[in-house]
Amino acid sequence: MYHLARGPGIGPQEGERAEDEEPAEELQDIELVCVEEDCGATFTWSAGEQGFFKANGLYQPRRCQPCRRWRRFENNYSHLSDKIDANNPAR
């Protein structure tokens, strides 16, 4: 990018928009439904979260917060359940 007033490689200053940049759309809270079969809870995806997801290139969430936490826990620690069962056959 080349800016005539400031030279090459320097973008617009704070509060300015680049010529090719569209104005930011106003985000509003959205009600979503969790896709987990045994949950199906309705949860709110706030405007602030939407901005964070968009800024970081993330997709719209499909699961509520408790289901996301549980899924992460299962993905991160499922390998331990095999070891626990093998070491303690009484379980």
GIHU-V687635 format. One record per residue. PSI is psi in radians with two decimals (none if undefined). D_FIRST is the distance of its C-alpha to the first C-alpha in Angstrom with 1 decimal. Layout:
psi=(PSI PSI)
d_first=(D_FIRST D_FIRST)
This chain:
psi=(2.41 2.18 2.15 -0.72 -0.45 -0.07 -3.05 2.57 0.07 2.15 -2.98 2.64 2.96 2.32 -0.27 2.75 2.52 2.72 -0.65 -0.02 2.32 2.68 2.54 2.36 2.61 2.07 2.51 2.68 2.48 2.41 2.19 2.81 2.29 2.40 -0.13 2.35 -0.77 0.17 -1.41 0.30 2.61 2.32 2.74 2.24 1.81 2.82 -0.67 -0.75 -0.69 -0.75 -0.74 -0.82 -0.77 -0.76 -0.51 0.16 0.53 2.73 2.86 2.37 2.56 -0.23 2.63 2.89 -0.81 -0.68 -0.62 -0.75 -0.79 -0.74 -0.76 -0.76 -0.84 -0.74 -0.64 -0.49 0.13 -0.51 -0.39 -0.50 -0.58 -0.74 -0.70 -0.79 -0.67 -0.61 -0.40 1.45 -0.24 -0.40 none)
d_first=(0.0 3.8 6.5 9.9 12.1 10.7 8.9 6.2 5.1 6.9 6.9 9.9 13.2 16.1 17.6 14.7 13.1 9.8 10.8 11.0 12.6 16.4 18.8 20.4 23.8 26.8 28.2 31.9 34.4 35.5 38.9 38.8 41.8 42.1 42.5 45.0 48.4 50.5 48.2 46.7 45.9 43.8 41.0 38.3 34.6 33.4 30.2 29.1 29.7 27.8 24.7 25.1 25.7 22.6 20.3 21.9 22.0 25.8 28.2 30.7 33.7 36.8 39.3 40.5 39.9 43.4 43.1 39.7 41.3 44.4 42.4 40.4 43.7 45.3 42.5 42.4 46.2 47.9 48.6 50.9 53.2 54.4 55.4 57.1 59.1 60.1 61.2 63.1 65.0 66.7 63.6)
